[in-house]
Amino acid sequence: MEKFLERFNAAGARTVRDMVYETLRQAIFEGVFKNGERMVEKELAEKLRVSRTPVREAFRRLEVEGLIKHYPRKGVLVRGITAEDIIEIYAIREALETMALSFVVENITEDEKQKLYQLIEKMKVLIEVGDEEELLQTSRLFNELLLRASRMPRLVSLINNYQEYIAKFRKATLSKPSRKVDALKDHEEILRAIDQMDIARARELTVRHLKSACRECLHAVTGIGPAPAPPDSGKPVFDSSKSITDSSKPGKE
């Protein structure tokens, strides 16, 4: 909680309304508020030393985002991340990132390619030595540099809107040793396809990578699983005719 308050106090010159929203949002992602925990407007306003109005406005924004829910006679409860959230966000990532790749292939410089290859080599070492925290940071940097090479800042901004979700999902999926290796292989293959200016191959590999990551994340975050091997490229990860609960059965994806 102290870290959560320090972040608010150091938030800079943004509006109080935005600062309260961003602070509460990040606190939910970091687990300061647990799933099912009650968030009390008056208490939070006192802790943040603000009026209740910006807290109330933050609650409205967080409810629209699906992170909290107001229940009659219970108040505001943290909703947390659901299986539906995971599936939706990975679908958004797949749509936006495969779009960005077309521009990456066209616009990436040799210098950027070399930096990305260097990050691949660094991640190999980090996996060997077991430095998980640095691996997460380097993986994040790899994705940032790759997307930035698209020279499409608005598209990148759309992807970055989900950065907290992506960071949480990345941490969940990369906690498994075999997933670290598989994800790194995917990154290396995607980069080679970009280097060869093979847009179709880069997209195919990215779709495969994200579908596999989605499965791993569902298993790690919600317990839905087991986490099976990736499907053949082009096949849907999830059958839209099946319910979320059906996806926990073997063979139901």
C-alpha positions in Angstrom: 0.0 0.0 0.0 2.9 2.4 0.8 4.3 1.9 -2.7 0.9 2.5 -4.2 0.6 5.8 -2.3 4.2 6.9 -3.2 3.3 6.4 -6.9 0.3 8.7 -6.5 2.4 11.4 -4.8 5.1 11.3 -7.4 2.6 11.2 -10.3 3.6 14.7 -11.6 1.6 17.3 -13.3 -1.3 15.3 -14.6 -4.8 16.1 -13.5 -5.9 14.7 -10.1 -8.7 12.8 -11.8 -6.2 11.0 -14.1 -3.7 10.4 -11.3 -6.3 8.7 -9.1 -7.6 6.5 -12.0 -4.1 5.5 -13.1 -3.0 4.8 -9.5 -6.0 2.7 -8.7 -5.7 0.8 -12.0 -2.1 0.0 -11.5 -2.8 -1.1 -7.9 -5.3 -3.6 -9.2 -2.8 -5.0 -11.7 -0.1 -5.3 -9.1 -2.4 -7.1 -6.7 -2.6 -4.4 -4.1 -6.3 -4.9 -4.3 -7.2 -8.6 -4.6 -10.0 -10.1 -6.7 -13.2 -9.8 -4.7 -11.8 -7.2 -2.4 -14.1 -4.2 -1.5 -12.9 -0.7 -2.6 -14.3 2.0 -0.4 -14.6 5.5 -1.9 -14.3 7.4 1.4 -11.2 5.4 2.6 -9.4 5.7 -0.7 -10.1 9.5 -0.9 -8.6 9.8 2.6 -5.5 7.7 1.8 -4.9 9.6 -1.4 -5.7 13.0 0.2 -8.2 14.0 -2.4 -11.9 14.6 -2.5 -14.3 11.8 -3.2 -15.2 13.1 -6.6 -12.0 12.0 -8.5 -12.2 8.6 -6.7 -15.9 8.2 -7.8 -14.9 9.2 -11.4 -12.0 6.6 -11.3 -14.5 4.0 -10.2 -16.7 4.7 -13.2 -13.7 4.4 -15.6 -12.5 1.2 -13.9 -16.0 -0.3 -14.1 -16.2 0.5 -17.9 -12.8 -1.2 -18.3 -14.2 -4.3 -16.4 -11.7 -4.2 -13.5 -14.3 -3.5 -10.8 -18.0 -3.9 -10.5 -20.6 -2.2 -8.3 -23.0 -4.6 -6.6 -26.1 -3.5 -4.7 -25.7 -3.7 -0.9 -22.1 -4.9 -1.4 -20.4 -1.8 -2.9 -17.5 -1.8 -5.3 -15.6 -5.1 -5.6 -12.4 -5.8 -7.6 -13.4 -8.0 -10.6 -9.9 -9.0 -11.6 -8.9 -10.7 -14.8 -11.3 -13.3 -16.3 -10.8 -15.9 -19.0 -13.0 -13.7 -21.3 -10.6 -10.7 -20.7 -7.6 -12.8 -21.6 -9.1 -14.1 -24.8 -10.3 -10.7 -25.9 -7.0 -8.9 -25.2 -5.0 -11.5 -27.1 -7.4 -11.2 -30.0 -6.8 -7.5 -30.0 -3.1 -8.0 -29.8 -3.2 -10.4 -32.7 -5.2 -8.0 -34.9 -3.0 -4.9 -34.1 0.4 -6.5 -34.0 0.0 -8.4 -37.2 -1.1 -5.2 -38.8 2.0 -3.4 -37.4 4.3 -6.1 -38.8 3.5 -5.0 -42.4 4.9 -1.6 -41.6 7.8 -3.0 -39.6 9.0 -5.0 -42.6 8.8 -1.9 -44.8 10.4 0.6 -42.4 12.8 -1.2 -40.0 16.5 -0.1 -40.3 19.6 -2.3 -40.2 20.5 -0.6 -36.9 17.2 -1.6 -35.4 17.5 -5.2 -36.6 21.0 -5.4 -35.0 19.6 -4.1 -31.7 16.8 -6.7 -31.8 19.3 -9.5 -32.5 21.4 -8.3 -29.6 18.3 -8.5 -27.3 17.7 -12.0 -28.5 21.2 -13.0 -27.5 20.8 -11.2 -24.2 17.6 -13.1 -23.5 19.3 -16.4 -24.2 21.9 -15.6 -21.5 19.2 -14.5 -19.0 17.3 -17.8 -19.5 20.5 -19.7 -18.8 21.3 -17.8 -15.6 17.7 -17.7 -14.5 17.3 -13.9 -14.1 13.5 -13.8 -14.5 13.0 -10.1 -13.7 15.6 -8.9 -16.2 14.2 -11.4 -18.8 10.7 -9.8 -18.4 12.2 -6.3 -18.9 14.2 -7.4 -21.9 11.3 -9.2 -23.5 9.2 -6.0 -23.0 12.0 -3.9 -24.6 12.2 -6.3 -27.6 8.5 -5.9 -28.3 8.6 -2.1 -27.8 11.6 -1.7 -30.3 10.0 -4.1 -32.8 6.7 -2.2 -32.8 8.4 1.2 -32.8 10.1 0.2 -36.1 6.7 0.3 -37.8 6.9 4.1 -37.7 3.1 4.0 -36.9 2.9 5.8 -33.5 -0.9 5.8 -33.3 -1.0 2.1 -34.0 1.6 1.5 -31.3 -0.3 3.7 -28.9 -3.4 1.5 -29.4 -1.3 -1.5 -28.5 0.2 0.3 -25.5 -3.3 0.9 -24.1 -3.1 -2.7 -23.0 0.4 -2.6 -21.6 -0.5 -3.4 -18.0 -2.5 -6.4 -19.2 0.3 -7.5 -21.5 2.9 -7.1 -18.7 0.8 -9.2 -16.3 0.2 -11.9 -18.9 3.9 -11.9 -19.9 4.9 -12.5 -16.3 2.4 -15.3 -15.9 3.4 -17.1 -19.1 7.1 -16.7 -18.8 7.2 -18.2 -15.3 7.2 -21.6 -16.9 10.8 -22.6 -18.0 9.7 -24.3 -21.2 7.6 -21.3 -22.2 10.7 -19.0 -21.8 12.5 -21.1 -24.4 9.6 -21.4 -26.8 8.8 -17.7 -26.6 12.4 -16.8 -27.4 12.5 -19.2 -30.4 9.3 -17.5 -31.6 10.9 -14.0 -31.3 14.0 -15.1 -33.1 12.0 -16.7 -36.0 9.8 -13.6 -36.3 12.8 -11.4 -36.5 14.4 -13.6 -39.2 11.2 -13.4 -41.2 11.3 -9.6 -40.9 14.9 -9.6 -41.9 14.0 -11.6 -45.0 11.1 -9.2 -45.7 8.7 -12.1 -45.5 5.5 -10.4 -44.2 3.3 -13.5 -44.5 5.8 -15.6 -42.6 6.2 -12.9 -39.9 2.5 -12.7 -39.5 2.0 -16.5 -39.4 4.7 -16.8 -36.7 3.2 -13.9 -34.6 -0.3 -15.5 -34.7 1.1 -18.8 -33.6 3.1 -17.1 -30.8 0.1 -15.2 -29.5 -2.2 -18.1 -29.6 0.2 -20.3 -27.7 0.8 -17.4 -25.2 -3.0 -17.1 -24.8 -3.3 -20.7 -23.9 -0.5 -20.5 -21.4 -2.0 -17.4 -19.9 -5.4 -18.9 -19.5 -3.8 -21.9 -17.7 -1.6 -19.7 -15.5 -4.0 -16.9 -14.5 -7.4 -18.6 -14.4 -6.5 -22.3 -14.0 -8.2 -23.2 -17.3 -6.2 -25.8 -19.0 -4.1 -27.8 -19.3 -2.0 -25.7 -21.7 -1.8 -27.8 -24.9 0.7 -27.4 -27.8 0.0 -24.6 -30.3 -2.5 -25.5 -33.1 -1.6 -25.5 -36.8 -1.2 -22.0 -38.1 -4.5 -20.4 -39.2 -6.7 -22.5 -37.0 -8.6 -20.7 -34.3 -7.4 -21.2 -30.7 -10.9 -21.1 -29.4 -14.1 -22.5 -30.8 -16.6 -19.6 -30.6 -19.4 -22.1 -30.3 -18.0 -23.4 -27.0 -18.3 -21.8 -23.7 -15.4 -20.7 -21.5 -16.1 -23.6 -19.1 -15.9 -26.1 -22.0 -12.3 -24.9 -22.8 -11.1 -26.6 -19.6 -11.7 -30.0 -21.1 -9.0 -31.8 -23.0 -9.3 -31.2 -26.7 -11.6 -28.2 -26.3 -9.7 -25.1 -27.2 
